[in-house]
Amino acid sequence: MKITQLVSGLKLPLSNEENDFVKKYGNSVRLYSLGEHAQWVAQNLVRKGVYSISNDNNTLVKQVHDNIP
């Protein structure tokens, strides 16, 4: 790893499918509006810390990070 990579911050690796999901749904999305496959992608994004589940357990909320599109 180079010094410039450390200074600029580490990027969160997202697959093309995950990146498309983030671009499509933006800052928040209702879980009941997602299909089965989209829920699976959303679950992976929650594991990676891109989204978190709201207190009502029905909404995903995008976390504020500089390295997420």
N, CA, C and O atoms as CSV, one atom per row, in Angstrom:
chain,resi,resn,atom,element,x,y,z
A,1,MET,N,N,0.849,-1.170,0.000
A,1,MET,CA,C,0.000,0.000,0.000
A,1,MET,C,C,0.895,1.234,0.000
A,1,MET,O,O,1.911,1.283,0.694
A,2,LYS,N,N,0.504,2.213,-0.780
A,2,LYS,CA,C,1.292,3.429,-0.893
A,2,LYS,C,C,0.814,4.471,0.109
A,2,LYS,O,O,-0.328,4.431,0.568
A,3,ILE,N,N,1.694,5.398,0.441
A,3,ILE,CA,C,1.367,6.469,1.381
A,3,ILE,C,C,0.179,7.290,0.868
A,3,ILE,O,O,-0.693,7.668,1.651
A,4,THR,N,N,0.139,7.565,-0.425
A,4,THR,CA,C,-0.967,8.366,-0.970
A,4,THR,C,C,-2.312,7.664,-0.799
A,4,THR,O,O,-3.338,8.323,-0.631
A,5,GLN,N,N,-2.315,6.338,-0.842
A,5,GLN,CA,C,-3.549,5.599,-0.617
A,5,GLN,C,C,-3.999,5.732,0.838
A,5,GLN,O,O,-5.193,5.854,1.113
A,6,LEU,N,N,-3.061,5.709,1.748
A,6,LEU,CA,C,-3.409,5.848,3.157
A,6,LEU,C,C,-3.928,7.243,3.469
A,6,LEU,O,O,-4.880,7.401,4.233
A,7,VAL,N,N,-3.305,8.250,2.880
A,7,VAL,CA,C,-3.702,9.632,3.142
A,7,VAL,C,C,-5.079,9.917,2.558
A,7,VAL,O,O,-5.880,10.617,3.178
A,8,SER,N,N,-5.363,9.384,1.374
A,8,SER,CA,C,-6.646,9.652,0.731
A,8,SER,C,C,-7.790,8.853,1.348
A,8,SER,O,O,-8.955,9.119,1.051
A,9,GLY,N,N,-7.485,7.897,2.184
A,9,GLY,CA,C,-8.517,7.088,2.826
A,9,GLY,C,C,-8.749,5.787,2.084
A,9,GLY,O,O,-8.500,5.691,0.883
A,10,LEU,N,N,-9.218,4.806,2.795
A,10,LEU,CA,C,-9.491,3.508,2.194
A,10,LEU,C,C,-10.869,3.520,1.558
A,10,LEU,O,O,-11.819,4.062,2.122
A,11,LYS,N,N,-10.968,2.934,0.405
A,11,LYS,CA,C,-12.236,2.844,-0.306
A,11,LYS,C,C,-12.957,1.568,0.089
A,11,LYS,O,O,-12.333,0.529,0.307
A,12,LEU,N,N,-14.257,1.656,0.177
A,12,LEU,CA,C,-15.074,0.504,0.497
A,12,LEU,C,C,-15.373,-0.245,-0.793
A,12,LEU,O,O,-16.008,0.316,-1.687
A,13,PRO,N,N,-14.938,-1.490,-0.917
A,13,PRO,CA,C,-15.178,-2.218,-2.168
A,13,PRO,C,C,-16.650,-2.632,-2.292
A,13,PRO,O,O,-17.195,-3.304,-1.417
A,14,LEU,N,N,-17.269,-2.222,-3.381
A,14,LEU,CA,C,-18.641,-2.597,-3.677
A,14,LEU,C,C,-18.676,-3.272,-5.040
A,14,LEU,O,O,-17.961,-2.874,-5.959
A,15,SER,N,N,-19.504,-4.281,-5.161
A,15,SER,CA,C,-19.693,-4.906,-6.470
A,15,SER,C,C,-20.500,-3.949,-7.348
A,15,SER,O,O,-21.081,-2.984,-6.851
A,16,ASN,N,N,-20.532,-4.217,-8.638
A,16,ASN,CA,C,-21.325,-3.389,-9.547
A,16,ASN,C,C,-22.797,-3.400,-9.144
A,16,ASN,O,O,-23.474,-2.373,-9.203
A,17,GLU,N,N,-23.274,-4.548,-8.741
A,17,GLU,CA,C,-24.671,-4.680,-8.337
A,17,GLU,C,C,-24.965,-3.859,-7.079
A,17,GLU,O,O,-26.003,-3.202,-6.994
A,18,GLU,N,N,-24.058,-3.896,-6.110
A,18,GLU,CA,C,-24.233,-3.115,-4.889
A,18,GLU,C,C,-24.161,-1.623,-5.188
A,18,GLU,O,O,-24.936,-0.839,-4.640
A,19,ASN,N,N,-23.244,-1.235,-6.047
A,19,ASN,CA,C,-23.113,0.164,-6.427
A,19,ASN,C,C,-24.384,0.651,-7.129
A,19,ASN,O,O,-24.845,1.762,-6.868
A,20,ASP,N,N,-24.947,-0.162,-8.007
A,20,ASP,CA,C,-26.192,0.189,-8.683
A,20,ASP,C,C,-27.338,0.347,-7.680
A,20,ASP,O,O,-28.172,1.242,-7.821
A,21,PHE,N,N,-27.374,-0.518,-6.676
A,21,PHE,CA,C,-28.404,-0.438,-5.636
A,21,PHE,C,C,-28.305,0.895,-4.898
A,21,PHE,O,O,-29.315,1.566,-4.686
A,22,VAL,N,N,-27.089,1.278,-4.505
A,22,VAL,CA,C,-26.884,2.534,-3.775
A,22,VAL,C,C,-27.303,3.726,-4.633
A,22,VAL,O,O,-27.937,4.657,-4.137
A,23,LYS,N,N,-26.954,3.701,-5.905
A,23,LYS,CA,C,-27.331,4.798,-6.805
A,23,LYS,C,C,-28.845,4.855,-7.008
A,23,LYS,O,O,-29.422,5.941,-7.063
A,24,LYS,N,N,-29.487,3.695,-7.118
A,24,LYS,CA,C,-30.920,3.641,-7.387
A,24,LYS,C,C,-31.748,4.081,-6.187
A,24,LYS,O,O,-32.697,4.851,-6.338
A,25,TYR,N,N,-31.400,3.603,-5.001
A,25,TYR,CA,C,-32.243,3.831,-3.827
A,25,TYR,C,C,-31.798,5.011,-2.968
A,25,TYR,O,O,-32.592,5.503,-2.167
A,26,GLY,N,N,-30.581,5.473,-3.103
A,26,GLY,CA,C,-30.157,6.687,-2.401
A,26,GLY,C,C,-30.054,6.544,-0.903
A,26,GLY,O,O,-29.528,5.553,-0.396
A,27,ASN,N,N,-30.566,7.551,-0.185
A,27,ASN,CA,C,-30.336,7.659,1.255
A,27,ASN,C,C,-31.235,6.803,2.123
A,27,ASN,O,O,-30.845,6.452,3.237
A,28,SER,N,N,-32.416,6.456,1.658
A,28,SER,CA,C,-33.276,5.580,2.456
A,28,SER,C,C,-34.196,4.787,1.539
A,28,SER,O,O,-34.561,5.233,0.451
A,29,VAL,N,N,-34.554,3.617,2.003
A,29,VAL,CA,C,-35.431,2.740,1.232
A,29,VAL,C,C,-36.234,1.873,2.198
A,29,VAL,O,O,-35.710,1.391,3.202
A,30,ARG,N,N,-37.511,1.685,1.877
A,30,ARG,CA,C,-38.376,0.811,2.671
A,30,ARG,C,C,-38.105,-0.639,2.286
A,30,ARG,O,O,-38.039,-0.966,1.101
A,31,LEU,N,N,-37.950,-1.492,3.265
A,31,LEU,CA,C,-37.650,-2.901,2.999
A,31,LEU,C,C,-38.775,-3.604,2.263
A,31,LEU,O,O,-38.518,-4.455,1.411
A,32,TYR,N,N,-40.032,-3.261,2.579
A,32,TYR,CA,C,-41.147,-3.945,1.936
A,32,TYR,C,C,-41.259,-3.609,0.451
A,32,TYR,O,O,-41.961,-4.306,-0.281
A,33,SER,N,N,-40.578,-2.549,-0.012
A,33,SER,CA,C,-40.640,-2.187,-1.428
A,33,SER,C,C,-39.615,-2.945,-2.269
A,33,SER,O,O,-39.596,-2.807,-3.492
A,34,LEU,N,N,-38.764,-3.743,-1.624
A,34,LEU,CA,C,-37.714,-4.468,-2.325
A,34,LEU,C,C,-38.145,-5.887,-2.654
A,34,LEU,O,O,-38.869,-6.529,-1.893
A,35,GLY,N,N,-37.690,-6.358,-3.794
A,35,GLY,CA,C,-37.908,-7.756,-4.153
A,35,GLY,C,C,-36.941,-8.649,-3.386
A,35,GLY,O,O,-36.108,-8.164,-2.620
A,36,GLU,N,N,-37.056,-9.938,-3.595
A,36,GLU,CA,C,-36.242,-10.900,-2.860
A,36,GLU,C,C,-34.743,-10.711,-3.121
A,36,GLU,O,O,-33.943,-10.713,-2.186
A,37,HIS,N,N,-34.374,-10.548,-4.381
A,37,HIS,CA,C,-32.960,-10.375,-4.714
A,37,HIS,C,C,-32.428,-9.038,-4.209
A,37,HIS,O,O,-31.302,-8.968,-3.717
A,38,ALA,N,N,-33.219,-7.986,-4.323
A,38,ALA,CA,C,-32.804,-6.665,-3.831
A,38,ALA,C,C,-32.632,-6.690,-2.311
A,38,ALA,O,O,-31.760,-6.003,-1.780
A,39,GLN,N,N,-33.443,-7.464,-1.615
A,39,GLN,CA,C,-33.277,-7.605,-0.161
A,39,GLN,C,C,-31.958,-8.287,0.171
A,39,GLN,O,O,-31.301,-7.941,1.153
A,40,TRP,N,N,-31.576,-9.250,-0.645
A,40,TRP,CA,C,-30.302,-9.938,-0.444
A,40,TRP,C,C,-29.135,-8.961,-0.632
A,40,TRP,O,O,-28.189,-8.965,0.156
A,41,VAL,N,N,-29.202,-8.127,-1.672
A,41,VAL,CA,C,-28.170,-7.118,-1.909
A,41,VAL,C,C,-28.147,-6.126,-0.747
A,41,VAL,O,O,-27.078,-5.744,-0.272
A,42,ALA,N,N,-29.324,-5.715,-0.295
A,42,ALA,CA,C,-29.413,-4.777,0.832
A,42,ALA,C,C,-28.799,-5.371,2.094
A,42,ALA,O,O,-28.132,-4.669,2.854
A,43,GLN,N,N,-29.020,-6.652,2.313
A,43,GLN,CA,C,-28.449,-7.323,3.479
A,43,GLN,C,C,-26.920,-7.279,3.431
A,43,GLN,O,O,-26.270,-7.054,4.451
A,44,ASN,N,N,-26.355,-7.492,2.253
A,44,ASN,CA,C,-24.901,-7.402,2.108
A,44,ASN,C,C,-24.401,-5.993,2.375
A,44,ASN,O,O,-23.338,-5.818,2.971
A,45,LEU,N,N,-25.147,-4.991,1.946
A,45,LEU,CA,C,-24.748,-3.603,2.177
A,45,LEU,C,C,-24.843,-3.225,3.658
A,45,LEU,O,O,-24.062,-2.404,4.141
A,46,VAL,N,N,-25.781,-3.810,4.364
A,46,VAL,CA,C,-25.860,-3.588,5.815
A,46,VAL,C,C,-24.644,-4.206,6.492
A,46,VAL,O,O,-24.065,-3.608,7.399
A,47,ARG,N,N,-24.256,-5.393,6.056
A,47,ARG,CA,C,-23.071,-6.052,6.621
A,47,ARG,C,C,-21.808,-5.231,6.384
A,47,ARG,O,O,-20.918,-5.191,7.233
A,48,LYS,N,N,-21.734,-4.574,5.221
A,48,LYS,CA,C,-20.559,-3.769,4.890
A,48,LYS,C,C,-20.595,-2.393,5.555
A,48,LYS,O,O,-19.601,-1.667,5.523
A,49,GLY,N,N,-21.723,-2.030,6.153
A,49,GLY,CA,C,-21.823,-0.749,6.835
A,49,GLY,C,C,-22.246,0.402,5.948
A,49,GLY,O,O,-22.153,1.560,6.355
A,50,VAL,N,N,-22.712,0.109,4.742
A,50,VAL,CA,C,-23.175,1.159,3.848
A,50,VAL,C,C,-24.542,1.668,4.307
A,50,VAL,O,O,-24.793,2.873,4.308
A,51,TYR,N,N,-25.411,0.755,4.691
A,51,TYR,CA,C,-26.732,1.093,5.219
A,51,TYR,C,C,-26.854,0.570,6.642
A,51,TYR,O,O,-26.147,-0.355,7.043
A,52,SER,N,N,-27.758,1.174,7.393
A,52,SER,CA,C,-28.123,0.629,8.700
A,52,SER,C,C,-29.637,0.491,8.724
A,52,SER,O,O,-30.342,1.140,7.951
A,53,ILE,N,N,-30.127,-0.348,9.607
A,53,ILE,CA,C,-31.557,-0.574,9.735
A,53,ILE,C,C,-32.090,0.401,10.772
A,53,ILE,O,O,-31.532,0.523,11.863
A,54,SER,N,N,-33.164,1.093,10.432
A,54,SER,CA,C,-33.737,2.084,11.343
A,54,SER,C,C,-34.385,1.402,12.539
A,54,SER,O,O,-34.524,0.180,12.571
A,55,ASN,N,N,-34.774,2.201,13.513
A,55,ASN,CA,C,-35.375,1.665,14.736
A,55,ASN,C,C,-36.702,0.955,14.492
A,55,ASN,O,O,-37.081,0.071,15.260
A,56,ASP,N,N,-37.408,1.332,13.433
A,56,ASP,CA,C,-38.690,0.684,13.154
A,56,ASP,C,C,-38.543,-0.636,12.398
A,56,ASP,O,O,-39.540,-1.302,12.124
A,57,ASN,N,N,-37.310,-1.020,12.058
A,57,ASN,CA,C,-36.994,-2.269,11.351
A,57,ASN,C,C,-37.649,-2.377,9.980
A,57,ASN,O,O,-37.773,-3.476,9.439
A,58,ASN,N,N,-38.069,-1.253,9.414
A,58,ASN,CA,C,-38.703,-1.266,8.100
A,58,ASN,C,C,-37.960,-0.437,7.066
A,58,ASN,O,O,-38.293,-0.488,5.882
A,59,THR,N,N,-36.964,0.321,7.489
A,59,THR,CA,C,-36.289,1.244,6.590
A,59,THR,C,C,-34.780,1.072,6.688
A,59,THR,O,O,-34.228,0.914,7.777
A,60,LEU,N,N,-34.118,1.106,5.525
A,60,LEU,CA,C,-32.664,1.163,5.481
A,60,LEU,C,C,-32.267,2.610,5.325
A,60,LEU,O,O,-32.858,3.333,4.523
A,61,VAL,N,N,-31.268,3.049,6.083
A,61,VAL,CA,C,-30.787,4.419,6.028
A,61,VAL,C,C,-29.315,4.381,5.666
A,61,VAL,O,O,-28.529,3.684,6.308
A,62,LYS,N,N,-28.939,5.132,4.632
A,62,LYS,CA,C,-27.541,5.164,4.184
A,62,LYS,C,C,-26.695,5.875,5.227
A,62,LYS,O,O,-27.064,6.929,5.744
A,63,GLN,N,N,-25.556,5.273,5.520
A,63,GLN,CA,C,-24.587,5.860,6.438
A,63,GLN,C,C,-23.773,6.924,5.706
A,63,GLN,O,O,-23.528,6.795,4.506
A,64,VAL,N,N,-23.363,7.943,6.394
A,64,VAL,CA,C,-22.599,9.024,5.779
A,64,VAL,C,C,-21.128,8.645,5.767
A,64,VAL,O,O,-20.474,8.604,6.809
A,65,HIS,N,N,-20.611,8.366,4.560
A,65,HIS,CA,C,-19.205,8.058,4.357
A,65,HIS,C,C,-18.745,8.791,3.119
A,65,HIS,O,O,-19.507,8.932,2.163
A,66,ASP,N,N,-17.520,9.255,3.119
A,66,ASP,CA,C,-16.971,9.942,1.956
A,66,ASP,C,C,-16.619,8.980,0.844
A,66,ASP,O,O,-16.561,9.385,-0.317
A,67,ASN,N,N,-16.383,7.729,1.159
A,67,ASN,CA,C,-15.914,6.778,0.156
A,67,ASN,C,C,-17.019,5.928,-0.448
A,67,ASN,O,O,-16.736,4.924,-1.102
A,68,ILE,N,N,-18.273,6.311,-0.240
A,68,ILE,CA,C,-19.410,5.604,-0.826
A,68,ILE,C,C,-20.043,6.527,-1.852
A,68,ILE,O,O,-20.295,7.694,-1.551
A,69,PRO,N,N,-20.305,6.036,-3.052
A,69,PRO,CA,C,-20.882,6.895,-4.099
A,69,PRO,C,C,-22.253,7.417,-3.755
A,69,PRO,O,O,-22.851,8.149,-4.543
